[in-house]
C-alpha cells in the first residue's frame, strides 16, 4: 500500500483490521468490534436500568469512541450513556491529536495509532461527547468507574492488560471495575494465559469469541 493510499485510512482504535475513512460531518459505518460493542450498549440502554458506562481502556486517540459517540449522541446528551477513553499517558485528547497531526505533517502517512487529518477533525468534532481521562493506570480503573456504579462495557486491545507490567493485578482491576453482568471485550485470554494469574471463574465467565480479519476477540462477562 502506497503512502497516498495510507493517508485515506485509519485504524479504528479497536483493532488493526477496522480501517476506513472518518469524514467530518458524516456518520461512519460501524465496523468489526464496534458493531459488537454497539449492540451490547444498545441492549443495555433498551432495558432502561439506569445510565450505561462504556470504557475504552488505553484508547489512544479514541477514534472508535468518537464513532460510537456519533451513533449514541442522543443517549449521551440525555445522560443515559457515558463514553470514556482512558490513557496511561498524561495527555489530554487534544494533546494526543496535536501530536498525531504533527506526525502526519512530517511523514504524510498514517500508522495504526495515528489518525489522518480527516479523522483527527472527526475526533475533534466529537470530543465534547467523550469523557477523556489521562494518566490512568489500569489498576486505578475501579476508583474511576465507582462513581458510575461500575462499568457496563470495557474494551481493551493490546493496551491496559497486554502491556501492563503486573498482568494479574491489571486483570483483577478490570474485573473489579465492571458491574455485575458487565462485559469485557479483549484480544487477551486471561482464562488460558497464566501470566494473568488464576482466572476467577466464580466471578468472570468466558462468553464466546469471534474473529474479525486476523484478530480474535474474546468476550468475558462478570457473573451476577
Secondary structure, 3 states (H helix, E strand, C coil): CCHHHHCCCCECCCCCCCECCCCCCCCCCCCCHHHHHHHHHHHHHHHCCCCEEEEEECCCCCHHHHHHHHHCHHHHHCCCEEEEEEECCCCCHHHHHHHHHHHHHHHCCCCCCCCCHHHHHHHHHHHHHEEEEECCCHHHHHHHHHHHCCEEEEEECCCCCCCCCCHHHHHHHHHHHEEEEEEEEECCCCCCCHHHCCCCCCCEEEEEEEEECCEEEEEEEECC
